[in-house]
Amino acid sequence: MIPFKAPLDDILFCLRHVAGADSIPDWDEDLAEGILEHFASFAEGVLAPIDEVGDAQGCTLADGRVAMPEGFKEAYAQLAEGGWQGLTAPEDFGGMGQNALLAAGVSEIFSGANHAMQMVCNLVPGAISTLLKFGTDKQKQDWIPRLAAGLTLSTMCLTEPGAGSDLSRIRTKATPSGESWRIEGEKIFISGGDQDMSEDMLHLVLARTSGEGVKGLSLFLCPSHQDGARNAVTVTRIEEKLGLHASPTCQLAFEGAEAELIGEEGAGLMAMFTMMNHARLDVSLQGVAHAARAAHIAKEYATERKQGRKADGSEAVLADHPDVQRMLDEQKALALGARAMTYLTMAELTLGQSRALVDFLTPICKVFCTEAGIRAADLGIQVLGGYGYLTEYRVSQTWRDARITSIYEGANGIHAVAIATRGLRAPDGPDAFVSLIETLADGNADCLALLADWQAARATMSESAIEKSYDFMALSAEVLYRAVWCKLASSGEAEIVRLSKRVERRPLPVRLPLTA
């Protein structure tokens, strides 16, 4: 096994040279670096060592409750005690009050060390944002301090057996009951739907309060406990999955569970999108983390594994062979490019000056970064050969854990349709995207030619947009990827410049799975 090593230098490089962190109001370079170093040490020493145990043991269900694998409860206690669950929560509610860009670095490290545990913990920032935007003063006071302190973990309850990506088909109902509501129905694929790490759970549940379609949906706060007793929410099963064995993916039955309306009745989807958009960028970071982890394993193995001879007859290692070096370069380029794309988007989100641009970039990041993580993990298996297919070096686990990211928080094909339809119809997003690419390219002729191709494709999308959406998303991702590589190369770092030449000469690595 090759121990997890947080890609701290690459994260700091992207924050400085691509995301432009110093343009963020109140950004403190030394503080940010100190926080990331501290969390990296915690992730390497506490979170990563239990990842393999979690994958082997999985979660168990007994009497309607989920038991996490060995060591998870103790690790979570340390995570909560360190204040990490409240990293972005306002200080008035007991949080650290840090910005989303810094939190992105922490989230990437968390996902690389232990994606399964990160899945259970990292819906909290989105829940806090939803409460801050839509909650009453009492709801904020009741829940944000508990979420920030790690006493409570949260879920996002959307999917139902008959309603996957089509939320208009949701049938879970909420009916008024005095000053509260009662929820009846079933939700599936609920990440961290129950666990024994936190004292309780706060379920954010999308339920029908009237009519048909999405306009009849409202959002509710449904706690796992009410007045010291269990609320009427039961885990009926834990799904058996390809990967993420230590993340309990639960089927939940709401049997008259008591809940509170958050936001306006009938405006539930708008409120839930606050949490969903955070989750989609977080999934992008998971893809980055898997790409980086796979690249690290492959490089460490390839530089040590003796294989064949060099031209001069001396002993060679795997990394000396051109085809292996090609794969290592592709992994590294994917990880760095995907990271740059996502951190750039997080910087725009933190600045808050162009919401339209963030909305346009988010699905592109989600698609590209998740495909990049899967591709890099697959390459890692190839570099290690037979040992990649075995479990000893755990690159196979990286692939298994990464594979879900292109499916959840909106399957990648759905995001492609969103860009080709709503995205291109948005008043400011596409033009802001063009301006961003021009700025990043900084006169690079090849990148600007690719942007011209994108503009030409954009002009044809008014007809048969859905049929063209897959290829248009691939082109959009390629434009952004090459543009951020122009920005990366402008740093002048020798290794970055070398990789940028590889990126310029070769077809986009992620294009193959996107268009196959």
Backbone torsions as a table, in degrees:
resi	resn	phi	psi	omega
1	MET	NA	139.7	175.6
2	ILE	-103.6	114.2	-175.0
3	PRO	-58.8	150.4	176.9
4	PHE	-66.5	135.0	174.6
5	LYS	-128.2	117.7	-178.4
6	ALA	-61.9	132.1	-179.4
7	PRO	-78.5	58.0	-170.7
8	LEU	-62.3	-43.8	-178.3
9	ASP	-61.9	-41.5	-179.7
10	ASP	-68.1	-37.3	177.9
11	ILE	-63.5	-48.7	-179.8
12	LEU	-63.6	-37.4	177.5
13	PHE	-60.4	-46.8	-179.5
14	CYS	-66.9	-37.3	177.8
15	LEU	-61.4	-40.5	-176.1
16	ARG	-80.0	-47.6	-166.7
17	HIS	-96.1	-17.1	-179.6
18	VAL	-118.1	-51.8	-177.4
19	ALA	-73.1	-19.5	-179.0
20	GLY	63.4	48.4	-174.6
21	ALA	-56.6	-30.0	-177.5
22	ASP	-68.8	-9.9	176.3
23	SER	-88.3	-7.2	178.4
24	ILE	-75.6	128.0	178.7
25	PRO	-55.6	135.3	177.9
26	ASP	65.6	16.0	176.9
27	TRP	-67.7	128.0	179.2
28	ASP	-115.1	105.4	-174.7
29	GLU	-58.1	-46.8	-177.5
30	ASP	-66.1	-41.2	178.9
31	LEU	-64.3	-45.2	-179.5
32	ALA	-60.2	-45.3	179.8
33	GLU	-63.7	-40.5	179.4
34	GLY	-64.2	-42.3	179.4
35	ILE	-63.6	-45.9	-179.3
36	LEU	-65.1	-40.2	177.4
37	GLU	-63.3	-41.4	-179.6
38	HIS	-64.6	-44.0	-179.6
39	PHE	-69.9	-37.0	178.0
40	ALA	-58.7	-43.2	178.2
41	SER	-62.6	-42.5	178.3
42	PHE	-64.2	-42.7	-178.8
43	ALA	-65.1	-43.0	-179.1
44	GLU	-68.2	-35.4	-174.8
45	GLY	-91.7	-24.9	-173.3
46	VAL	-119.6	-48.9	-173.3
47	LEU	-78.5	-45.6	-176.9
48	ALA	-64.9	-40.5	-177.4
49	PRO	-62.0	-24.0	-179.6
50	ILE	-94.4	-0.3	-178.2
51	ASP	-65.9	-44.5	179.8
52	GLU	-66.5	-39.2	177.0
53	VAL	-61.0	-45.0	180.0
54	GLY	-62.4	-40.1	179.5
55	ASP	-64.1	-38.8	-177.9
56	ALA	-74.9	-41.8	-174.2
57	GLN	-85.7	-38.3	-175.0
58	GLY	67.4	-170.4	179.4
59	CYS	-105.6	155.2	178.9
60	THR	-125.2	152.6	-179.1
61	LEU	-118.5	124.8	177.8
62	ALA	-142.6	124.9	179.5
63	ASP	54.9	40.2	175.8
64	GLY	75.8	10.2	178.9
65	ARG	-122.9	149.4	-178.7
66	VAL	-99.6	131.1	172.9
67	ALA	-105.9	126.8	179.8
68	MET	-79.8	163.0	-179.0
69	PRO	-65.3	169.7	-179.0
70	GLU	-57.2	130.5	175.6
71	GLY	90.3	-14.1	-176.0
72	PHE	-70.8	-41.7	-179.0
73	LYS	-62.8	-42.4	-179.8
74	GLU	-67.7	-40.2	178.8
75	ALA	-65.5	-39.6	178.9
76	TYR	-65.5	-37.8	178.0
77	ALA	-58.7	-40.9	177.7
78	GLN	-68.7	-38.7	177.6
79	LEU	-60.2	-47.3	-179.3
80	ALA	-66.6	-42.1	-179.8
81	GLU	-62.5	-32.2	177.7
82	GLY	-75.8	-5.5	178.4
83	GLY	81.6	9.2	-173.8
84	TRP	-67.2	-27.9	179.1
85	GLN	-68.9	-22.1	179.5
86	GLY	-105.9	25.4	-174.8
87	LEU	-54.4	-44.7	-177.6
88	THR	-102.7	-1.5	178.3
89	ALA	-68.5	143.6	179.6
90	PRO	-59.1	147.2	-179.9
91	GLU	-60.8	-31.5	178.8
92	ASP	-60.9	-21.7	179.9
93	PHE	-107.5	14.7	176.0
94	GLY	92.6	8.6	180.0
95	GLY	-93.0	-177.1	178.4
96	MET	-88.3	-18.5	177.4
97	GLY	70.3	26.1	179.6
98	GLN	-85.0	162.1	-173.9
99	ASN	-88.2	170.2	-174.1
100	ALA	-67.4	-29.7	-178.6
101	LEU	-68.1	-44.0	176.1
102	LEU	-64.5	-41.2	179.0
103	ALA	-61.5	-29.3	177.9
104	ALA	-62.9	-41.0	178.0
105	GLY	-63.5	-41.7	177.8
106	VAL	-63.9	-43.0	-178.0
107	SER	-64.8	-40.3	178.3
108	GLU	-61.6	-45.3	179.9
109	ILE	-62.4	-43.6	178.9
110	PHE	-58.1	-47.5	-177.8
111	SER	-64.7	-39.0	179.3
112	GLY	-67.1	-34.0	-178.6
113	ALA	-78.7	-40.2	-173.9
114	ASN	-162.9	81.1	-176.0
115	HIS	-59.1	-39.7	-177.2
116	ALA	-60.9	-45.9	179.3
117	MET	-69.5	-36.7	177.1
118	GLN	-59.9	-36.8	178.1
119	MET	-59.1	-37.0	-178.0
120	VAL	-76.7	-31.6	-172.4
121	CYS	-93.5	-29.7	-164.1
122	ASN	-92.8	14.7	166.6
123	LEU	-85.2	-8.8	-178.7
124	VAL	-62.7	-47.3	179.5
125	PRO	-57.5	-38.5	177.9
126	GLY	-67.6	-37.7	177.0
127	ALA	-64.4	-41.5	178.5
128	ILE	-63.9	-43.2	177.7
129	SER	-60.7	-40.3	178.6
130	THR	-64.3	-43.4	177.5
131	LEU	-63.1	-42.4	-179.5
132	LEU	-63.3	-35.7	-175.4
133	LYS	-85.5	-35.7	-171.7
134	PHE	-121.1	-14.3	-174.6
135	GLY	-76.7	155.4	172.0
136	THR	-74.2	167.1	177.8
137	ASP	-57.9	-40.3	-179.6
138	LYS	-66.4	-42.8	178.8
139	GLN	-61.7	-40.2	176.9
140	LYS	-62.5	-46.8	-178.6
141	GLN	-67.5	-33.9	-179.1
142	ASP	-70.1	-38.1	-166.5
143	TRP	-113.1	-37.4	-174.6
144	ILE	-61.5	-44.5	177.8
145	PRO	-60.4	-36.4	179.1
146	ARG	-69.3	-41.1	178.1
147	LEU	-65.7	-42.7	-179.0
148	ALA	-66.0	-33.8	-179.1
149	ALA	-81.6	-9.9	-178.8
150	GLY	84.4	7.3	177.7
151	LEU	-72.2	-30.4	-178.4
152	THR	-123.6	137.9	169.3
153	LEU	-110.7	162.4	-173.2
154	SER	-126.1	162.2	174.4
155	THR	-129.7	170.3	175.6
156	MET	-127.1	106.2	-171.4
157	CYS	-104.4	94.7	178.1
158	LEU	-115.3	-57.1	-166.5
159	THR	-67.0	140.9	176.4
160	GLU	-129.8	163.6	-179.2
161	PRO	-53.0	-36.6	-179.1
162	GLY	-104.5	7.4	-176.8
163	ALA	-142.1	92.0	177.2
164	GLY	-87.4	-100.3	179.1
165	SER	-76.4	-18.4	178.9
166	ASP	-89.8	88.9	-175.4
167	LEU	-70.2	-15.0	177.9
168	SER	-65.6	-15.5	-177.9
169	ARG	-92.8	5.4	179.1
170	ILE	-59.3	134.2	-178.5
171	ARG	-118.9	-9.9	174.8
172	THR	-56.9	130.7	-172.9
173	LYS	-112.8	148.0	172.4
174	ALA	-124.3	129.7	-179.6
175	THR	-124.5	143.6	-179.6
176	PRO	-62.6	144.2	177.3
177	SER	-146.7	89.1	-175.3
178	GLY	67.7	-125.6	179.1
179	GLU	-90.5	-0.7	-179.9
180	SER	-122.6	-165.9	179.9
181	TRP	-132.2	160.2	174.9
182	ARG	-120.7	132.5	-176.9
183	ILE	-109.2	131.9	177.3
184	GLU	-127.5	126.5	177.2
185	GLY	154.3	-172.1	-174.6
186	GLU	-133.0	135.4	176.4
187	LYS	-122.9	143.2	-179.6
188	ILE	-125.2	166.4	178.9
189	PHE	58.3	42.2	-178.0
190	ILE	-94.4	106.8	-178.8
191	SER	-65.5	128.0	-179.3
192	GLY	62.1	33.3	-176.4
193	GLY	-59.5	-20.9	174.6
194	ASP	-163.6	150.6	178.3
195	GLN	-169.1	167.4	-176.6
196	ASP	-109.3	24.9	179.4
197	MET	-90.5	-44.7	-179.2
198	SER	-99.0	165.0	-179.6
199	GLU	-65.3	-38.5	-178.8
200	ASP	-154.8	-178.7	-178.3
201	MET	-125.9	147.7	170.3
202	LEU	-117.8	108.1	178.6
203	HIS	-87.1	125.7	170.4
204	LEU	-95.5	110.8	-167.9
205	VAL	-114.5	126.6	173.0
206	LEU	-90.7	119.0	-175.6
207	ALA	-138.2	157.5	-176.7
208	ARG	-86.7	129.0	175.9
209	THR	-112.5	-13.6	178.4
210	SER	-167.8	159.4	166.5
211	GLY	51.8	-157.5	-179.6
212	GLU	-117.0	169.6	176.0
213	GLY	72.5	-175.1	-175.2
214	VAL	-75.0	-19.2	-179.0
215	LYS	-71.6	-13.1	177.7
216	GLY	-95.8	11.0	-176.9
217	LEU	-100.3	139.8	177.7
218	SER	-128.8	160.4	-178.4
219	LEU	-107.8	138.8	-175.5
220	PHE	-130.7	148.3	169.9
221	LEU	-96.9	115.8	-176.9
222	CYS	-123.6	101.5	-178.6
223	PRO	-75.0	152.4	178.3
224	SER	-72.9	-20.5	-180.0
225	HIS	-131.0	143.1	175.7
226	GLN	-132.2	122.7	177.5
227	ASP	53.3	41.6	175.7
228	GLY	82.0	-3.3	-179.9
229	ALA	-118.2	160.1	178.4
230	ARG	-66.1	131.9	171.2
231	ASN	-71.8	166.4	-175.5
232	ALA	-81.6	59.4	175.5
233	VAL	-124.2	121.8	-175.0
234	THR	-124.2	136.9	171.8
235	VAL	-83.0	116.9	-178.3
236	THR	-94.0	-19.3	175.6
237	ARG	-168.2	156.6	167.9
238	ILE	-109.2	129.7	-178.4
239	GLU	-71.1	141.7	172.3
240	GLU	-88.0	123.7	-170.1
241	LYS	-123.9	162.7	175.2
242	LEU	-62.6	-43.2	-178.6
243	GLY	-139.3	-167.5	-179.5
244	LEU	49.1	47.0	-176.1
245	HIS	-64.1	-26.4	-178.7
246	ALA	-90.9	6.5	174.1
247	SER	-107.3	108.9	-177.0
248	PRO	-70.8	111.2	175.6
249	THR	-94.0	108.2	-165.0
250	CYS	-107.6	150.5	166.0
251	GLN	-101.0	124.1	-174.7
252	LEU	-114.8	136.3	173.6
253	ALA	-108.4	121.9	175.4
254	PHE	-100.6	113.5	-172.3
255	GLU	-118.6	68.6	-175.6
256	GLY	78.9	29.8	-177.7
257	ALA	-66.4	137.0	179.7
258	GLU	-76.5	138.1	-175.6
259	ALA	-151.0	164.5	176.3
260	GLU	-117.5	139.1	173.5
261	LEU	-70.0	135.3	172.1
262	ILE	-118.4	129.9	-174.3
263	GLY	79.3	-161.9	-177.0
264	GLU	-90.3	146.8	174.9
265	GLU	-62.2	133.8	-179.6
266	GLY	85.7	-3.8	-179.9
267	ALA	-114.1	30.1	-174.7
268	GLY	-66.5	-37.3	-177.2
269	LEU	-66.5	-39.4	177.7
270	MET	-61.5	-42.3	179.1
271	ALA	-67.5	-42.1	-178.9
272	MET	-65.4	-28.9	-179.0
273	PHE	-64.3	-24.3	174.1
274	THR	-59.2	-44.3	178.8
275	MET	-73.6	-38.8	-177.2
276	MET	-66.2	-41.2	-178.9
277	ASN	-66.0	-38.2	174.3
278	HIS	-61.5	-43.8	-177.9
279	ALA	-63.2	-36.4	-178.2
280	ARG	-67.7	-39.7	175.5
281	LEU	-69.8	-33.1	177.3
282	ASP	-66.5	-36.3	175.9
283	VAL	-65.9	-37.1	174.7
284	SER	-56.9	-43.3	179.0
285	LEU	-66.4	-31.9	174.9
286	GLN	-63.3	-41.9	176.2
287	GLY	-60.8	-43.6	176.5
288	VAL	-58.7	-46.1	-177.7
289	ALA	-61.1	-41.9	179.5
290	HIS	-68.5	-38.7	177.1
291	ALA	-61.7	-43.8	-179.8
292	ALA	-66.8	-41.3	-179.8
293	ARG	-65.3	-44.3	178.9
294	ALA	-63.3	-40.4	179.1
295	ALA	-64.1	-39.1	-179.8
296	HIS	-66.0	-46.4	179.4
297	ILE	-59.9	-47.4	-176.3
298	ALA	-63.9	-42.9	-178.8
299	LYS	-65.4	-45.1	-179.7
300	GLU	-60.3	-43.4	-179.4
301	TYR	-67.1	-46.4	-173.0
302	ALA	-69.4	-25.4	179.5
303	THR	-85.0	-10.1	179.6
304	GLU	-108.6	-30.7	-173.1
305	ARG	-74.6	114.7	179.4
306	LYS	-75.5	131.9	-176.6
307	GLN	-157.0	111.9	174.0
308	GLY	75.5	-163.8	-177.3
309	ARG	-130.2	150.8	173.0
310	LYS	-79.4	174.9	-178.3
311	ALA	-61.5	-29.5	-179.6
312	ASP	-85.7	3.4	177.9
313	GLY	91.1	-7.0	179.2
314	SER	-75.9	161.0	-176.8
315	GLU	-67.4	138.1	-178.8
316	ALA	-110.9	156.9	168.7
317	VAL	-108.1	167.3	-177.0
318	LEU	-54.0	-40.9	-175.8
319	ALA	-65.8	-14.4	177.5
320	ASP	-75.2	-17.7	-175.4
321	HIS	-85.7	131.6	-174.1
322	PRO	-54.4	-40.2	-177.3
323	ASP	-68.6	-36.8	176.5
324	VAL	-67.9	-42.0	178.2
325	GLN	-62.1	-36.9	175.6
326	ARG	-57.9	-45.8	-179.0
327	MET	-68.1	-40.0	177.4
328	LEU	-62.7	-41.8	178.1
329	ASP	-64.1	-40.4	179.8
330	GLU	-63.7	-43.2	177.0
331	GLN	-59.4	-49.4	-177.9
332	LYS	-62.1	-42.6	-179.9
333	ALA	-64.5	-40.3	177.8
334	LEU	-62.8	-46.1	-178.2
335	ALA	-63.2	-46.9	-178.8
336	LEU	-67.8	-43.8	-180.0
337	GLY	-64.6	-43.9	179.0
338	ALA	-64.5	-40.9	178.3
339	ARG	-62.1	-45.3	-179.6
340	ALA	-60.5	-42.5	178.7
341	MET	-59.9	-46.0	-174.8
342	THR	-72.7	-42.4	-179.6
343	TYR	-67.3	-34.0	174.4
344	LEU	-61.1	-43.0	178.0
345	THR	-65.8	-42.3	178.5
346	MET	-64.0	-34.6	177.0
347	ALA	-65.2	-42.5	176.9
348	GLU	-63.1	-39.5	177.8
349	LEU	-63.3	-42.8	-178.9
350	THR	-67.0	-39.8	178.2
351	LEU	-65.6	-35.8	176.5
352	GLY	69.9	22.9	-176.1
353	GLN	-96.6	-18.1	-178.8
354	SER	-144.7	82.6	178.8
355	ARG	-63.2	-34.0	-179.8
356	ALA	-62.3	-39.2	178.6
357	LEU	-67.1	-42.7	178.4
358	VAL	-60.4	-43.5	179.8
359	ASP	-63.3	-32.8	179.7
360	PHE	-77.2	-38.1	-177.7
361	LEU	-74.6	-31.7	-172.4
362	THR	-56.9	-51.6	179.7
363	PRO	-66.0	-30.8	177.3
364	ILE	-65.0	-44.6	177.2
365	CYS	-62.1	-43.6	-178.1
366	LYS	-59.7	-44.4	-178.6
367	VAL	-69.6	-52.8	-174.4
368	PHE	-63.6	-47.9	-173.0
369	CYS	-67.8	-36.6	178.5
370	THR	-70.2	-40.5	175.0
371	GLU	-64.4	-36.2	179.4
372	ALA	-64.7	-41.8	178.5
373	GLY	-62.7	-43.4	179.2
374	ILE	-65.6	-45.2	-179.1
375	ARG	-62.7	-45.3	-179.2
376	ALA	-64.4	-38.7	177.6
377	ALA	-65.7	-40.2	177.8
378	ASP	-63.4	-41.3	176.0
379	LEU	-63.8	-36.5	177.7
380	GLY	-60.6	-42.5	176.2
381	ILE	-59.8	-41.5	-179.1
382	GLN	-66.2	-42.3	-179.9
383	VAL	-61.8	-43.3	-178.7
384	LEU	-77.9	-11.8	178.4
385	GLY	63.0	-131.5	-178.9
386	GLY	-58.2	-36.4	179.5
387	TYR	-70.1	-22.6	174.6
388	GLY	-70.8	-33.5	-179.6
389	TYR	-78.7	-23.6	173.7
390	LEU	-79.0	176.3	-177.0
391	THR	-96.8	-6.8	-171.0
392	GLU	-57.1	-44.3	-177.5
393	TYR	-94.5	-5.2	170.1
394	ARG	66.5	12.9	172.7
395	VAL	-69.6	-24.9	175.2
396	SER	-66.3	-35.8	175.1
397	GLN	-66.6	-38.3	176.9
398	THR	-57.3	-44.5	178.5
399	TRP	-64.1	-44.8	-178.5
400	ARG	-62.6	-42.7	-179.3
401	ASP	-70.5	-35.3	-178.6
402	ALA	-72.0	-26.5	-169.1
403	ARG	-61.1	-31.5	-177.8
404	ILE	-71.0	-22.9	-170.0
405	THR	-64.0	-26.4	178.0
406	SER	-80.9	-3.9	-177.3
407	ILE	-106.2	-48.5	-173.6
408	TYR	-83.9	168.9	-171.9
409	GLU	56.0	39.0	-178.5
410	GLY	93.0	111.0	178.3
411	ALA	-56.7	149.6	-173.3
412	ASN	-59.4	-32.4	176.9
413	GLY	-64.7	-32.6	177.5
414	ILE	-68.3	-39.8	177.4
415	HIS	-66.3	-33.4	176.5
416	ALA	-63.4	-43.4	177.1
417	VAL	-63.6	-39.8	-179.2
418	ALA	-61.2	-41.9	178.9
419	ILE	-66.5	-42.8	-175.6
420	ALA	-71.9	-19.5	-178.0
421	THR	-112.7	-85.1	-177.6
422	ARG	-59.6	-39.3	-177.4
423	GLY	-60.8	-46.1	-179.2
424	LEU	-74.1	-21.6	178.6
425	ARG	-84.9	-14.6	-178.9
426	ALA	-62.2	141.7	-172.4
427	PRO	-59.6	-41.3	-170.4
428	ASP	-118.0	-20.4	-172.6
429	GLY	-56.9	-54.3	-176.9
430	PRO	-60.6	-42.0	179.9
431	ASP	-68.1	-36.5	176.0
432	ALA	-64.6	-35.4	176.6
433	PHE	-62.9	-46.0	179.0
434	VAL	-59.1	-45.8	-179.9
435	SER	-62.2	-39.6	178.7
436	LEU	-63.0	-46.2	-179.2
437	ILE	-61.4	-42.7	179.7
438	GLU	-61.9	-39.2	179.1
439	THR	-67.1	-46.4	-179.2
440	LEU	-65.6	-39.9	-177.8
441	ALA	-64.8	-35.2	176.4
442	ASP	49.8	46.6	175.6
443	GLY	89.3	-1.1	180.0
444	ASN	-63.9	117.7	-171.6
445	ALA	-64.5	-41.5	-178.4
446	ASP	-65.0	-42.7	-179.9
447	CYS	-66.1	-40.1	179.4
448	LEU	-68.7	-32.1	175.6
449	ALA	-66.5	-39.1	176.9
450	LEU	-65.6	-38.1	175.9
451	LEU	-62.8	-37.8	176.3
452	ALA	-62.3	-39.2	175.2
453	ASP	-61.1	-41.5	179.6
454	TRP	-63.2	-42.5	179.0
455	GLN	-62.5	-40.2	178.6
456	ALA	-64.9	-41.7	177.5
457	ALA	-64.9	-41.0	178.9
458	ARG	-56.4	-39.9	-177.3
459	ALA	-66.3	-19.6	-178.5
460	THR	-97.5	-1.6	-169.2
461	MET	-80.4	-4.6	178.7
462	SER	-68.9	-21.3	178.0
463	GLU	-112.6	133.4	177.3
464	SER	55.1	42.4	-176.0
465	ALA	-60.6	-41.2	-177.1
466	ILE	-65.8	-41.2	179.5
467	GLU	-65.0	-31.5	-178.2
468	LYS	-90.9	-4.5	-167.9
469	SER	-62.5	-37.7	-176.6
470	TYR	-61.8	-50.3	180.0
471	ASP	-68.8	-34.3	179.7
472	PHE	-67.9	-37.5	175.7
473	MET	-64.2	-42.0	178.5
474	ALA	-59.6	-42.0	179.2
475	LEU	-67.7	-41.4	179.1
476	SER	-61.4	-43.2	179.2
477	ALA	-65.2	-39.8	-179.7
478	GLU	-64.6	-41.8	178.6
479	VAL	-60.4	-48.1	-178.3
480	LEU	-66.4	-41.3	179.8
481	TYR	-60.4	-47.3	-178.6
482	ARG	-69.6	-32.0	178.7
483	ALA	-68.0	-42.8	179.1
484	VAL	-68.6	-27.6	175.8
485	TRP	-70.8	-31.1	171.3
486	CYS	-60.4	-43.2	179.6
487	LYS	-67.4	-42.8	178.5
488	LEU	-59.4	-44.9	-176.2
489	ALA	-67.2	-25.5	-178.9
490	SER	-67.0	-11.7	177.5
491	SER	-68.1	-23.7	-179.9
492	GLY	82.7	-1.8	178.2
493	GLU	-62.8	128.6	-171.2
494	ALA	-57.1	-47.3	-178.2
495	GLU	-66.9	-36.8	178.1
496	ILE	-65.6	-43.4	179.0
497	VAL	-62.4	-42.0	178.6
498	ARG	-60.0	-46.4	179.3
499	LEU	-64.5	-36.3	-179.2
500	SER	-63.0	-33.7	176.4
501	LYS	-66.0	-37.7	175.6
502	ARG	-62.4	-43.4	-179.3
503	VAL	-63.1	-40.7	-179.3
504	GLU	-66.2	-36.5	-174.0
505	ARG	-81.2	-26.3	-171.1
506	ARG	-106.1	152.4	170.6
507	PRO	-58.6	152.1	-178.7
508	LEU	-55.4	123.5	-175.9
509	PRO	-56.3	-36.9	-175.1
510	VAL	-81.0	-10.3	-176.0
511	ARG	-64.3	-32.6	-177.2
512	LEU	-59.9	-54.2	178.6
513	PRO	-69.0	-24.0	179.7
514	LEU	-71.3	-32.5	-173.7
515	THR	-112.9	0.8	-178.5
516	ALA	-65.0	NA	NA
